[in-house]
């Protein structure tokens, strides 16, 4: 079993004018973001439960922004 740990931060909804938190994942050069993260383990935070869907990918800064999927 392998576990992927992501370099990411979870930001407050007020920064994004959203109703839920936003997970910002920092990608390696030439890496492409996944469309969905499930219970991602985030460096420094630990497990971040839930399903997170890709909201925006900012290629210039290699950052992927995910919103928590609250459906279901």
N, C-alpha and C positions, 0 to 999 in steps of 0.2 A: 504494500500500500504506500502510495506517495501522497504527500500533503504539500500543497502550494501555499506559500505565505506571500501576501502581496504588500508592497510598499504603497500605502494609501493612508488617507485621512478621511474621517467622517465629519462633514461640515454642517453647521446649523442651517435650518431652513431659511432663516432671515437673510442669509447671504445670497440666497438663490431665488427668493420670492416664491418659494414652494411650500407645500403643506407638510412635506416630509424631509428627512435628512438626505444629504447627497454624499455619496462615497466617491472620492477622487483618487483614482489609481494612477500611479506613475509607471510608465512603460519603459522598457529597454529600447534603445535605438533600433529601428526597423521592426519592432514588435507591433502587432495589431491587436486591438482590444477584443475581448470575448463579448458576445452579445448579452450574456447573462452570467452572473455569479450567484452561486448558491452557498449560503453559510460561509462566506469567505473568511479566511483567517488573515487579519491585518496586523502587520508588524507594529508592536507597541500598544496595540489595543486588545488583541486576542481575537476570538471568534466573534464575528459580526453576523448574528443570525438573520435569516430571511433570504428572500430572493431579490436580487438587485439587477435591474435592466439597464442596458446602455442608453444613456440620455444624449450624450454628446462626446465626440472624440475631437480633441484639439491636437492635430498632428504636429503643429509647429513646436509645441511644448511637450509632446509625448504624454499627454494626460487624457485619461478616459473618465468621464463623469457618469455615475450610475445613480438612478433613483430607486428607492425601495418599492417593490411591487407589493401592493397591499390588497390586490384582488384575490378573492378566494379565501 
